[in-house]
Amino acid sequence: MGHSVGQAFKKEINKDNITNTLSNVEKAEPQKITYPKRIFLIIGNEFCERFNFNGMKGSGGIKSCVIALGGDQFKLPEQSEQMTTYFSMFYFTTHAGAFVSTLIIPILRSDIHCFGENVCYSLAFGVPALLMITAILLFILGKSSYTYVQTSSENMLMQMLKCIWNAMIVKRREGKTKPRENLLDYSIETYGEQMVNETRIMLKILVLYLPVPFFWALHFQTGSRWTFQANKMNGDIQFYTIKPDQMQMIESIFILTFIPLCELVIYPLLSKIGIRRPLQKLTIGGILMGISFVLSAGVQYQIESMPLNSVNMLWQIPQYVFLTMGEAVLAVTGLSFSYEEAPQSMKSVVLSFWYFEVALGNIILIFIAGLELFESRTYEFLFFSVLMFCSMFVFAVLAYNYEKLKKTEKTSFQSRFIK
């Protein structure tokens, strides 16, 4: 009896030790590790690639892989804060490269003469091509110093789809005789527990992202509907006359301003009122986008109520402020959240889905615009703002359930581990 009591006492002590260890890991402060300098090679590569993309209108499928590679250079959780700044720098560089290209390429094309002609398309195409070569060289330069994370050589997206399909087939065949707790559990025997768990995580993230395309559907209107709005406004600001399409330059300037401002000022202020989690920031980003369209509806109402070209273009600035602030919060946080939440073998897959959400936003905009639901653009802008607010309400509900489920799974894991 004394022996059994001793064993029980020892087991209880082990439980306490494990619980304390897990608690200490959660509360442990991140250790200070120097910022990986090879990150700047990836950032430089992105700047040159973005300059080339805007200058030559080329495209490629490398972005999700490059971002994931950059994230792999950090040691987590010790460098979690440093990794967050990396995603901000990456997004900042993307816009900086595009902005500089937009400024310089027209000058190279029109203001410089070459080969006996009044224009120099050779230089306009040659400089982006040279920068693309530079981007490749920068990337290769860090090859020996990059941290490489070993993942499966198989197509993980196809593996995930096969895992889901197999679960559906097996459930149909064995659902009554050998019932499992969840659908994907039917694929454990074929694909293993790790693959099933990673697929489950992927599906949770994709469901969470369902409302996100509506954000981009609104965002893309800066190059179409907001420019059409500016066409009916007055660009005279005494010393200069703003052209309608030049208002888009304000968007670039604001986004380059708000990305560092978020890191240095806005996020610390939000942290003081309890807004620290990524999903909270994503929701705020969407709300800011909705507000921008309420403001654009107000400007449109003034345009439709007054003589043509009597409303000054500067009245568009507030809507651009809220739009770019929303983009700075949502886009950067979305990249960081996607990388951190994704399974190790599927980080680039999750990031590619994040960019797929951007493409879906474009499709949604084309579809809604084609319906021509409103004669007045004022009501159309209000419709988009309501659509955005509703999408963010759905997102907030999904985010709450996502975090609640994560806490439940974490508690379940700890209890199993202690047992």
WOQUIKA-V439654 format. One record per pair of residues at least 12 apart in sequence whose ideal C-beta (glycine too) atoms are under 10 Angstrom apart, sorted by sequence separation. I is the first residue (numbers start at 1). GAP is how many residues later the second one is. D is the distance in Angstrom with one decimal. If there is no record, write none. Layout:
{{I GAP D} {I GAP D}}
This chain:
{{71 12 6.1} {74 12 7.0} {108 12 6.4} {109 12 6.1} {112 12 8.7} {114 12 9.7} {171 12 6.2} {174 12 7.0} {184 12 4.9} {187 12 7.8} {230 12 8.1} {231 12 9.6} {232 12 8.7} {235 12 8.5} {299 12 6.9} {303 12 9.1} {338 12 4.8} {339 12 6.5} {342 12 9.7} {368 12 8.7} {49 13 7.9} {50 13 9.7} {70 13 8.5} {73 13 8.0} {107 13 9.9} {108 13 8.9} {109 13 9.5} {167 13 8.8} {170 13 9.5} {171 13 9.6} {173 13 8.9} {183 13 9.9} {184 13 8.4} {230 13 8.4} {231 13 4.6} {302 13 7.3} {337 13 9.4} {338 13 5.3} {49 14 8.4} {108 14 9.3} {109 14 7.3} {110 14 8.7} {171 14 9.0} {172 14 9.1} {182 14 8.8} {230 14 3.8} {231 14 8.9} {233 14 9.0} {267 14 7.7} {270 14 7.7} {299 14 9.5} {338 14 9.4} {71 15 7.0} {108 15 4.6} {109 15 3.9} {167 15 8.7} {168 15 7.2} {170 15 9.3} {171 15 4.7} {184 15 6.0} {185 15 9.3} {229 15 8.4} {230 15 7.7} {266 15 9.5} {338 15 7.7} {339 15 9.2} {368 15 8.3} {46 16 9.9} {70 16 5.7} {71 16 7.7} {107 16 9.6} {108 16 4.8} {109 16 8.9} {167 16 5.2} {168 16 9.7} {170 16 4.0} {171 16 9.3} {184 16 5.4} {227 16 9.9} {228 16 8.0} {230 16 8.6} {299 16 5.2} {335 16 7.0} {338 16 4.8} {368 16 8.0} {45 17 9.6} {46 17 8.3} {49 17 8.2} {70 17 8.1} {107 17 9.1} {108 17 9.2} {167 17 5.1} {169 17 8.2} {170 17 6.8} {183 17 9.3} {227 17 5.5} {230 17 5.0} {298 17 8.6} {299 17 6.2} {334 17 9.5} {337 17 8.9} {338 17 9.6} {105 18 9.2} {106 18 8.1} {108 18 8.5} {166 18 9.3} {167 18 7.5} {168 18 7.8} {169 18 9.2} {170 18 9.6} {182 18 7.5} {226 18 9.2} {227 18 5.7} {229 18 9.0} {230 18 9.0} {266 18 9.6} {299 18 10.0} {67 19 9.0} {70 19 9.0} {71 19 9.4} {105 19 5.5} {108 19 6.1} {164 19 8.1} {167 19 4.3} {168 19 9.1} {170 19 8.0} {184 19 8.0} {227 19 9.6} {262 19 8.8} {296 19 9.7} {299 19 8.5} {300 19 9.9} {335 19 6.7} {338 19 9.8} {365 19 9.0} {368 19 8.3} {46 20 6.7} {67 20 7.5} {70 20 6.4} {104 20 9.2} {105 20 9.1} {108 20 9.5} {164 20 7.1} {166 20 7.4} {167 20 4.2} {170 20 7.6} {183 20 9.7} {227 20 7.0} {295 20 8.9} {296 20 7.5} {298 20 9.0} {299 20 6.7} {334 20 5.8} {335 20 9.4} {45 21 7.0} {46 21 8.7} {163 21 6.9} {166 21 4.7} {167 21 8.9} {169 21 9.7} {226 21 7.2} {227 21 6.9} {295 21 8.7} {298 21 8.5} {334 21 10.0} {105 22 7.5} {165 22 8.8} {223 22 8.5} {226 22 8.1} {295 22 9.6} {296 22 9.1} {297 22 9.1} {67 23 6.2} {104 23 7.5} {105 23 7.4} {163 23 9.7} {164 23 7.6} {166 23 9.4} {167 23 8.7} {262 23 9.9} {295 23 5.2} {296 23 4.5} {331 23 9.1} {334 23 8.3} {364 23 9.2} {42 24 6.4} {45 24 9.9} {46 24 8.7} {66 24 8.4} {67 24 9.4} {104 24 9.6} {163 24 4.9} {166 24 5.4} {167 24 8.7} {295 24 4.1} {296 24 9.2} {334 24 9.8} {42 25 8.6} {45 25 9.6} {162 25 8.5} {163 25 9.6} {166 25 6.8} {222 25 8.2} {223 25 6.3} {226 25 8.9} {294 25 8.5} {295 25 9.2} {101 26 9.0} {222 26 6.0} {292 26 8.1} {293 26 7.4} {295 26 8.8} {296 26 9.4} {42 27 6.6} {43 27 7.8} {63 27 9.4} {67 27 9.9} {101 27 7.1} {163 27 7.9} {164 27 9.9} {291 27 9.3} {292 27 4.6} {295 27 6.5} {296 27 8.6} {331 27 9.0} {42 28 4.6} {162 28 8.8} {163 28 4.8} {222 28 9.5} {223 28 9.0} {291 28 8.5} {292 28 7.5} {294 28 8.7} {295 28 9.0} {41 29 9.6} {42 29 9.9} {162 29 7.5} {163 29 9.3} {167 29 8.0} {222 29 5.6} {292 29 7.8} {293 29 8.7} {39 30 9.8} {101 30 8.7} {166 30 9.8} {291 30 9.7} {292 30 3.8} {293 30 8.2} {38 31 9.8} {39 31 6.0} {42 31 7.8} {63 31 8.5} {160 31 9.5} {291 31 4.9} {292 31 4.0} {38 32 9.0} {39 32 9.7} {41 32 9.9} {159 32 7.4} {163 32 5.7} {164 32 9.8} {167 32 8.6} {219 32 9.5} {290 32 8.7} {291 32 8.9} {292 32 8.6} {162 33 9.4} {163 33 6.4} {288 33 9.1} {289 33 7.3} {292 33 8.5} {36 34 9.0} {39 34 5.7} {97 34 8.5} {288 34 5.0} {289 34 6.2} {291 34 9.3} {292 34 6.6} {38 35 6.0} {39 35 8.3} {160 35 8.0} {163 35 8.7} {164 35 6.5} {287 35 9.3} {288 35 7.5} {289 35 9.8} {291 35 7.9} {292 35 9.6} {36 36 9.9} {37 36 9.5} {159 36 6.6} {160 36 10.0} {163 36 4.7} {164 36 9.9} {288 36 9.0} {289 36 9.0} {290 36 8.2} {36 37 4.5} {162 37 9.5} {163 37 9.4} {288 37 5.3} {289 37 4.0} {35 38 9.5} {36 38 6.7} {97 38 9.6} {160 38 7.6} {161 38 8.9} {164 38 9.6} {288 38 3.3} {289 38 7.6} {35 39 8.9} {36 39 8.8} {156 39 9.1} {159 39 8.9} {160 39 4.9} {163 39 9.6} {164 39 7.8} {287 39 7.5} {288 39 8.5} {159 40 8.1} {160 40 9.9} {285 40 8.1} {286 40 6.8} {288 40 9.1} {289 40 9.4} {33 41 8.4} {53 41 9.1} {284 41 9.3} {285 41 4.6} {288 41 6.7} {289 41 7.4} {33 42 6.1} {55 42 9.3} {156 42 8.2} {160 42 5.8} {284 42 7.9} {285 42 7.2} {287 42 9.5} {288 42 8.1} {36 43 8.1} {39 43 8.9} {43 43 8.1} {46 43 9.0} {47 43 9.9} {50 43 6.9} {54 43 7.0} {55 43 9.2} {152 43 9.0} {156 43 9.4} {160 43 8.4} {285 43 7.8} {286 43 8.9} {287 43 9.7} {31 44 8.7} {35 44 8.1} {39 44 9.4} {42 44 8.5} {46 44 6.0} {49 44 9.4} {50 44 5.2} {53 44 7.7} {54 44 4.5} {285 44 3.7} {286 44 6.2} {30 45 9.6} {33 45 5.4} {34 45 9.4} {46 45 9.3} {47 45 9.6} {48 45 9.5} {49 45 8.8} {50 45 7.8} {51 45 8.9} {52 45 8.2} {53 45 7.2} {54 45 8.4} {55 45 9.6} {56 45 9.2} {157 45 9.1} {284 45 5.8} {285 45 2.8} {30 46 9.0} {31 46 9.3} {32 46 8.0} {33 46 5.5} {36 46 8.2} {39 46 9.6} {43 46 5.6} {46 46 9.7} {47 46 4.8} {50 46 7.5} {51 46 4.4} {54 46 8.6} {55 46 4.7} {156 46 8.9} {160 46 9.9} {283 46 9.4} {284 46 8.0} {285 46 7.6} {30 47 6.0} {31 47 4.5} {32 47 9.0} {35 47 5.7} {36 47 9.7} {39 47 5.8} {42 47 9.4} {43 47 6.4} {46 47 4.8} {47 47 8.1} {50 47 2.9} {51 47 7.4} {54 47 3.8} {55 47 8.8} {282 47 7.6} {283 47 8.8} {285 47 9.0} {29 48 9.9} {30 48 4.8} {31 48 8.5} {34 48 9.2} {35 48 10.0} {42 48 7.7} {45 48 9.1} {46 48 6.1} {49 48 7.1} {50 48 5.1} {51 48 9.4} {53 48 7.9} {54 48 6.1} {281 48 5.4} {282 48 5.5} {285 48 6.8} {28 49 8.0} {29 49 9.3} {30 49 6.9} {33 49 7.7} {40 49 8.7} {43 49 8.8} {44 49 8.1} {47 49 6.3} {48 49 7.0} {50 49 9.0} {51 49 6.2} {52 49 7.8} {55 49 8.1} {56 49 8.9} {281 49 7.5} {282 49 9.6} {284 49 9.1} {285 49 8.1} {28 50 9.1} {30 50 6.1} {32 50 9.4} {35 50 8.4} {36 50 8.8} {39 50 7.8} {43 50 5.2} {46 50 9.3} {47 50 4.3} {50 50 8.7} {51 50 4.4} {54 50 9.8} {55 50 4.8} {283 50 9.9} {26 51 9.5} {30 51 6.6} {35 51 8.7} {39 51 8.9} {42 51 9.3} {43 51 9.8} {46 51 6.9} {47 51 9.6} {50 51 7.2} {51 51 9.6} {54 51 7.4} {281 51 8.8} {282 51 5.4} {25 52 8.7} {30 52 8.7} {281 52 4.5} {282 52 6.2} {40 53 10.0} {43 53 9.9} {44 53 9.9} {47 53 8.2} {51 53 8.2} {55 53 8.8} {280 53 9.2} {281 53 9.1} {47 54 9.8} {51 54 8.6} {55 54 9.7} {278 54 10.0} {279 54 8.6} {278 55 5.1} {281 55 9.4} {282 55 7.0} {277 56 9.7} {278 56 8.2} {281 56 8.6} {278 58 6.6} {279 58 7.3} {266 59 8.0} {270 59 9.2} {278 59 4.2} {277 60 9.3} {278 60 9.6} {341 61 9.0} {266 62 8.4} {267 62 8.7} {278 62 7.8} {279 62 9.9} {319 62 9.2} {326 62 9.2} {330 62 9.9} {250 63 9.5} {254 63 8.8} {258 63 8.4} {262 63 8.0} {266 63 7.6} {278 63 8.5} {250 64 9.7} {257 64 9.6} {261 64 8.6} {255 65 9.5} {259 65 9.2} {263 65 9.4} {341 65 9.0} {226 66 9.5} {233 66 8.1} {247 66 6.2} {250 66 7.9} {254 66 5.9} {258 66 5.5} {259 66 10.0} {262 66 5.3} {267 66 9.4} {215 67 9.0} {226 67 9.6} {229 67 6.9} {246 67 8.9} {247 67 9.5} {250 67 6.7} {253 67 9.2} {254 67 6.3} {257 67 8.0} {258 67 5.2} {261 67 7.7} {262 67 6.2} {56 68 8.8} {218 68 9.1} {225 68 9.8} {232 68 8.9} {254 68 9.7} {255 68 9.1} {256 68 9.0} {257 68 9.4} {258 68 9.2} {259 68 9.1} {260 68 9.1} {55 69 7.1} {56 69 6.2} {66 69 10.0} {73 69 9.2} {230 69 9.6} {233 69 9.3} {244 69 7.5} {247 69 5.9} {251 69 5.6} {254 69 8.1} {255 69 4.6} {258 69 7.9} {259 69 5.0} {263 69 8.7} {55 70 7.5} {56 70 10.0} {58 70 8.0} {69 70 9.1} {212 70 8.0} {215 70 7.3} {219 70 6.8} {222 70 9.5} {226 70 6.6} {229 70 6.8} {233 70 6.6} {242 70 9.1} {243 70 9.2} {247 70 8.7} {250 70 5.3} {251 70 9.9} {254 70 3.8} {255 70 8.8} {258 70 3.9} {259 70 9.5} {262 70 7.2} {55 71 9.7} {56 71 9.5} {57 71 9.4} {58 71 9.4} {208 71 8.0} {211 71 9.8} {215 71 5.4} {218 71 5.4} {221 71 9.8} {225 71 8.2} {229 71 6.1} {232 71 5.2} {242 71 5.2} {250 71 9.0} {253 71 8.6} {254 71 7.7} {257 71 8.6} {258 71 8.1} {262 71 8.9} {55 72 6.8} {56 72 4.6} {73 72 9.0} {75 72 8.4} {211 72 9.9} {214 72 8.0} {217 72 9.8} {218 72 7.8} {221 72 8.2} {228 72 10.0} {231 72 9.9} {232 72 8.7} {241 72 9.4} {242 72 8.1} {244 72 9.8} {248 72 8.9} {251 72 7.1} {252 72 8.6} {255 72 6.0} {256 72 9.3} {259 72 9.0} {304 72 6.5} {52 73 10.0} {55 73 3.4} {56 73 7.0} {66 73 8.2} {69 73 9.6} {73 73 6.8} {74 73 8.4} {209 73 9.5} {212 73 9.8} {215 73 9.9} {216 73 9.3} {219 73 9.2} {226 73 9.3} {230 73 9.7} {236 73 9.1} {247 73 7.3} {251 73 5.8} {254 73 8.9} {255 73 6.0} {259 73 6.5} {304 73 7.5} {305 73 9.2} {54 74 7.9} {55 74 8.6} {58 74 7.8} {72 74 7.8} {73 74 5.2} {208 74 9.1} {212 74 8.1} {215 74 5.5} {218 74 7.6} {222 74 9.7} {226 74 9.7} {229 74 6.8} {232 74 9.9} {234 74 9.2} {235 74 8.6} {242 74 9.7} {250 74 8.5} {254 74 8.4} {258 74 9.7} {303 74 8.4} {304 74 6.1} {52 75 8.9} {53 75 8.2} {56 75 9.6} {72 75 5.4} {73 75 9.9} {211 75 7.7} {214 75 8.8} {215 75 9.1} {218 75 6.0} {221 75 8.4} {225 75 9.1} {233 75 9.1} {234 75 4.8} {237 75 7.4} {301 75 8.5} {303 75 8.5} {51 76 8.1} {52 76 4.2} {55 76 7.8} {56 76 7.9} {70 76 9.5} {71 76 10.0} {72 76 7.3} {73 76 9.8} {214 76 9.6} {232 76 6.0} {233 76 6.4} {234 76 6.3} {236 76 7.3} {237 76 7.9} {251 76 8.6} {255 76 8.8} {300 76 7.9} {301 76 9.3} {302 76 9.2} {51 77 6.1} {52 77 7.1} {55 77 9.2} {62 77 9.5} {69 77 6.8} {72 77 4.9} {231 77 9.8} {232 77 6.6} {233 77 8.3} {234 77 6.5} {235 77 7.7} {236 77 8.6} {237 77 6.6} {300 77 5.1} {301 77 4.7} {52 78 8.9} {69 78 8.8} {71 78 9.3} {218 78 9.5} {231 78 9.0} {232 78 9.3} {233 78 5.0} {234 78 5.1} {235 78 4.8} {236 78 9.9} {300 78 4.4} {301 78 9.5} {49 79 9.7} {51 79 9.8} {52 79 5.3} {53 79 9.0} {69 79 8.5} {72 79 9.9} {232 79 7.8} {233 79 6.5} {234 79 6.6} {235 79 8.8} {297 79 9.6} {299 79 9.0} {300 79 9.0} {48 80 8.8} {51 80 5.0} {52 80 4.2} {69 80 8.8} {233 80 4.6} {234 80 9.3} {297 80 8.3} {298 80 8.3} {300 80 8.3} {301 80 9.0} {50 81 9.2} {51 81 8.4} {52 81 9.2} {68 81 8.7} {230 81 9.9} {232 81 9.9} {233 81 8.9} {234 81 9.7} {296 81 9.0} {297 81 5.2} {300 81 5.7} {301 81 9.3} {48 82 8.9} {49 82 7.9} {52 82 9.1} {229 82 9.4} {231 82 9.8} {233 82 7.4} {296 82 9.0} {297 82 7.8} {299 82 8.6} {300 82 9.1} {48 83 4.2} {49 83 6.8} {51 83 9.3} {52 83 6.9} {68 83 9.8} {230 83 5.5} {233 83 7.3} {297 83 8.2} {298 83 8.7} {47 84 8.3} {48 84 6.5} {51 84 8.6} {229 84 9.1} {296 84 9.8} {297 84 3.8} {298 84 9.4} {48 85 8.5} {49 85 9.4} {50 85 9.1} {230 85 9.9} {296 85 4.9} {297 85 4.6} {48 86 4.9} {49 86 4.7} {229 86 9.8} {230 86 6.3} {295 86 8.9} {296 86 9.2} {297 86 9.0} {45 87 9.9} {47 87 9.3} {48 87 3.6} {49 87 9.0} {229 87 7.1} {293 87 9.4} {294 87 7.8} {297 87 8.5} {47 88 8.0} {48 88 8.6} {293 88 5.1} {294 88 7.1} {296 88 8.6} {297 88 6.6} {45 89 8.4} {46 89 7.8} {48 89 9.1} {49 89 9.6} {227 89 9.9} {292 89 9.5} {293 89 7.5} {296 89 8.2} {44 90 8.0} {45 90 4.6} {48 90 6.9} {49 90 9.2} {226 90 6.9} {229 90 9.2} {293 90 8.8} {294 90 9.6} {295 90 8.9} {44 91 7.6} {45 91 7.8} {47 91 9.1} {48 91 9.4} {293 91 4.9} {294 91 4.8} {45 92 8.9} {46 92 9.4} {292 92 9.7} {293 92 3.8} {294 92 9.1} {44 93 9.7} {45 93 4.6} {46 93 9.7} {226 93 7.5} {292 93 8.0} {293 93 8.8} {41 94 9.9} {44 94 4.7} {45 94 4.7} {222 94 9.7} {226 94 8.1} {290 94 8.3} {291 94 7.5} {293 94 8.8} {294 94 9.4} {43 95 9.0} {44 95 8.8} {45 95 9.5} {289 95 9.3} {290 95 4.8} {293 95 6.5} {294 95 9.1} {41 96 9.6} {42 96 8.0} {45 96 9.3} {289 96 8.5} {290 96 7.9} {292 96 8.9} {293 96 9.4} {41 97 5.0} {42 97 7.3} {44 97 9.2} {45 97 8.7} {222 97 9.2} {226 97 8.6} {290 97 8.3} {291 97 8.8} {40 98 8.9} {41 98 6.8} {44 98 9.6} {222 98 7.6} {290 98 3.7} {291 98 9.0} {41 99 9.1} {289 99 5.5} {290 99 4.6} {41 100 5.8} {42 100 7.2} {288 100 9.5} {289 100 9.4} {290 100 9.1} {41 101 4.0} {222 101 6.8} {287 101 7.9} {290 101 8.5} {40 102 8.9} {41 102 9.4} {221 102 9.1} {222 102 9.1} {286 102 6.2} {287 102 7.1} {289 102 9.4} {290 102 6.8} {38 103 8.9} {39 103 8.9} {286 103 8.2} {289 103 8.4} {38 104 4.4} {41 104 8.4} {42 104 8.7} {219 104 6.8} {288 104 9.7} {37 105 8.8} {38 105 9.5} {41 105 8.6} {218 105 7.8} {219 105 9.5} {222 105 9.8} {286 105 6.6} {287 105 5.6} {36 106 9.7} {38 106 9.5} {286 106 3.9} {287 106 9.6} {38 107 4.8} {39 107 9.9} {219 107 8.1} {285 107 8.7} {286 107 9.4} {37 108 8.2} {38 108 6.0} {218 108 8.9} {219 108 6.3} {284 108 8.8} {287 108 10.0} {36 109 8.4} {38 109 8.2} {283 109 5.6} {286 109 6.4} {287 109 9.4} {36 110 9.2} {282 110 8.7} {283 110 9.0} {286 110 8.9} {36 111 7.8} {215 111 7.6} {216 111 9.4} {219 111 9.2} {215 112 8.4} {219 112 8.9} {283 112 6.0} {282 113 7.0} {283 113 5.1} {216 114 9.4} {282 114 9.3} {215 115 6.1} {216 115 9.2} {215 116 8.8} {279 116 8.2} {280 116 8.9} {283 116 6.6} {279 117 8.2} {282 117 7.3} {283 117 9.9} {212 118 8.0} {215 119 9.1} {279 119 8.8} {280 119 7.8} {279 120 3.9} {278 121 9.1} {279 121 8.3} {212 122 7.2} {277 122 8.5} {279 123 6.9} {280 123 9.6} {279 124 6.6} {209 125 8.3} {278 125 10.0} {277 126 7.3} {209 128 9.8} {208 129 9.2} {209 129 8.5} {205 132 8.7} {205 133 7.2} {208 133 8.8} {205 136 5.8} {204 137 8.5} {205 137 6.9} {205 138 9.5} {220 138 8.7} {202 139 9.6} {216 139 10.0} {219 139 8.5} {201 140 7.3} {202 140 7.5} {225 140 9.0} {201 141 7.3} {202 141 7.0} {205 141 9.3} {209 141 9.1} {212 141 9.9} {216 141 6.6} {217 141 9.8} {220 141 6.3} {224 141 8.0} {201 142 5.4} {212 142 8.0} {215 142 8.3} {216 142 4.9} {219 142 6.9} {220 142 5.7} {224 142 10.0} {200 143 9.4} {213 143 8.8} {214 143 9.6} {215 143 9.1} {216 143 8.2} {217 143 8.2} {218 143 7.9} {219 143 9.6} {198 144 8.7} {199 144 8.6} {202 144 5.9} {205 144 9.9} {206 144 8.4} {209 144 6.9} {213 144 5.0} {216 144 7.4} {217 144 4.3} {220 144 9.4} {221 144 6.8} {225 144 8.1} {198 145 3.8} {201 145 7.9} {205 145 5.9} {209 145 7.2} {212 145 4.6} {213 145 7.7} {216 145 2.6} {217 145 7.4} {220 145 5.5} {224 145 8.1} {232 145 9.6} {102 146 8.9} {103 146 8.5} {197 146 7.7} {198 146 8.3} {211 146 9.5} {212 146 8.6} {213 146 8.3} {214 146 9.1} {215 146 6.7} {216 146 6.9} {217 146 8.4} {218 146 9.5} {219 146 9.1} {220 146 9.3} {102 147 7.4} {198 147 6.3} {199 147 8.7} {202 147 7.2} {206 147 6.2} {209 147 9.1} {210 147 8.9} {213 147 3.8} {214 147 6.9} {216 147 9.7} {217 147 4.2} {218 147 8.0} {195 148 9.3} {198 148 6.0} {202 148 6.8} {205 148 7.7} {209 148 5.7} {212 148 8.3} {213 148 4.3} {216 148 8.0} {217 148 4.4} {221 148 8.9} {229 148 7.3} {103 149 9.4} {194 149 8.6} {201 149 8.9} {205 149 9.2} {212 149 7.9} {213 149 8.6} {216 149 8.1} {217 149 9.0} {228 149 8.0} {99 150 7.9} {102 150 7.3} {194 150 10.0} {195 150 8.7} {206 150 9.7} {210 150 9.7} {213 150 7.9} {214 150 6.6} {217 150 9.0} {194 151 8.6} {198 151 9.7} {202 151 8.3} {206 151 9.5} {209 151 9.6} {213 151 5.6} {214 151 9.4} {217 151 7.2} {99 152 9.7} {100 152 9.7} {213 152 9.3} {217 152 9.5} {225 152 7.1} {229 152 8.7} {99 153 4.4} {98 154 7.1} {99 154 7.7} {214 154 9.8} {225 155 7.8} {226 155 9.3} {95 156 9.2} {96 156 8.7} {99 156 8.7} {225 156 7.7} {95 157 6.1} {98 157 9.9} {99 157 6.6} {95 158 9.6} {95 159 9.9} {96 159 9.5} {221 159 9.7} {225 159 8.9} {95 160 5.2} {96 160 6.2} {221 160 8.6} {94 161 9.5} {95 161 5.7} {92 163 8.2} {93 163 9.9} {96 163 9.5} {218 163 9.4} {221 163 7.5} {91 164 8.5} {92 164 6.5} {95 164 7.7} {94 165 9.9} {92 166 9.7} {93 166 9.7} {218 166 5.4} {92 167 4.5} {217 167 7.5} {218 167 8.0} {91 168 6.2} {92 168 7.0} {90 169 9.9} {218 169 7.9} {89 170 8.4} {214 170 8.6} {217 170 7.9} {218 170 5.7} {88 171 5.5} {89 171 9.1} {92 171 9.5} {217 171 8.5} {87 172 9.9} {88 172 7.3} {214 173 5.9} {215 173 6.9} {218 173 9.4} {88 174 7.3} {89 174 9.3} {214 174 6.0} {217 174 9.2} {85 175 9.6} {88 175 5.4} {214 175 9.9} {211 176 9.9} {214 176 8.4} {215 176 7.2} {211 177 9.2} {214 177 4.1} {215 177 8.3} {85 178 6.3} {213 178 8.5} {214 178 8.5} {84 179 8.0} {88 179 9.7} {211 179 8.4} {212 179 8.0} {211 180 4.0} {212 180 9.8} {214 180 9.3} {215 180 9.1} {210 181 8.8} {211 181 6.9} {214 181 9.1} {211 182 8.6} {84 183 9.0} {160 183 9.7} {211 183 4.9} {212 183 7.3} {210 184 7.5} {211 184 4.3} {160 185 9.9} {210 185 8.1} {211 185 9.2} {159 186 8.9} {160 186 7.4} {209 186 8.6} {211 186 9.6} {156 187 8.7} {159 187 9.2} {208 187 7.5} {211 187 7.3} {210 188 7.3} {211 188 9.8} {156 189 5.7} {157 189 8.2} {160 189 7.6} {209 189 8.8} {156 190 5.1} {159 190 9.8} {208 190 5.1} {154 191 9.2} {156 191 9.6} {157 191 9.7} {207 191 6.6} {208 191 6.6} {151 192 9.4} {156 192 8.4} {157 192 5.5} {151 193 6.7} {152 193 5.5} {156 193 5.3} {208 193 8.7} {84 194 9.2} {150 194 9.1} {151 194 4.4} {152 194 9.5} {155 194 9.3} {156 194 10.0} {204 194 9.4} {207 194 9.1} {208 194 5.3} {149 195 6.4} {150 195 9.2} {151 195 8.3} {157 195 8.1} {207 195 8.2} {208 195 10.0} {149 196 8.7} {151 196 8.4} {157 196 9.0} {151 197 8.8} {204 197 9.3} {205 197 8.3} {149 198 8.2} {204 198 6.3} {204 201 7.2} {204 202 8.7} {201 205 9.8} {201 208 9.8} {200 209 9.7} {197 212 9.9} {95 229 9.7} {95 232 9.3} {95 233 9.6} {91 236 9.0} {92 236 9.0} {95 236 9.7} {91 237 7.9} {94 237 9.3} {88 240 8.5} {91 240 5.9} {92 240 8.4} {91 241 4.9} {90 242 8.3} {91 242 9.9} {88 243 9.9} {89 243 9.5} {91 243 9.6} {87 244 9.3} {88 244 5.2} {91 244 6.7} {87 245 5.5} {88 245 9.4} {90 245 7.2} {91 245 9.6} {87 246 8.2} {90 246 9.7} {85 247 9.8} {87 247 9.0} {88 247 9.1} {84 248 8.4} {87 248 4.7} {88 248 8.3} {84 249 8.7} {86 249 9.5} {87 249 4.3} {86 250 8.4} {87 250 9.2} {84 251 9.8} {85 251 9.6} {87 251 9.4} {84 252 5.4} {87 252 7.4} {83 253 7.2} {84 253 9.9} {86 253 9.5} {87 253 9.6} {84 255 10.0} {80 256 9.4} {83 256 7.8} {84 256 9.0} {83 257 7.9} {80 260 7.8} {77 263 9.7} {71 264 8.9} {76 264 7.9} {70 265 10.0} {71 265 8.4} {74 265 9.8} {68 267 10.0} {71 267 9.5} {72 267 9.0} {67 268 6.3} {71 268 4.5} {67 269 9.7} {70 269 8.8} {71 269 8.1} {68 270 9.2} {64 271 9.5} {67 271 8.6} {68 271 6.5} {71 271 9.4} {63 272 10.0} {67 272 7.0} {72 272 9.2} {64 274 9.0} {68 274 8.3} {64 275 9.8} {72 275 7.8} {71 276 6.8} {72 276 9.9} {71 277 9.6} {68 278 9.5} {69 278 9.3} {68 279 4.4} {69 279 8.3} {67 280 8.6} {68 280 4.2} {71 280 8.8} {67 281 7.8} {68 281 9.0} {65 282 9.2} {66 282 9.0} {68 282 8.6} {64 283 8.5} {65 283 4.9} {68 283 5.8} {64 284 4.8} {65 284 9.9} {67 284 5.4} {68 284 9.2} {63 285 9.5} {64 285 7.8} {66 285 9.3} {67 285 9.7} {62 286 9.8} {64 286 8.2} {65 286 8.0} {64 287 3.8} {65 287 8.3} {67 287 9.1} {63 288 7.8} {64 288 4.0} {67 288 9.4} {63 289 8.3} {64 289 8.4} {64 290 7.5} {61 291 7.8} {63 291 9.9} {64 291 6.1} {63 292 6.5} {64 292 9.3} {61 294 9.2} {26 384 9.5} {22 388 9.4} {22 391 9.4} {23 391 9.5} {22 392 5.8} {19 395 7.5} {22 395 7.7} {18 396 8.2} {19 396 9.9} {21 396 10.0} {22 396 8.5} {19 398 9.4} {18 399 6.6} {19 399 6.4} {18 400 5.2} {17 401 9.7} {18 401 9.9} {15 402 9.9} {16 402 9.2} {15 403 5.0} {14 404 8.2} {15 404 8.4} {11 407 9.8} {11 408 9.8}}
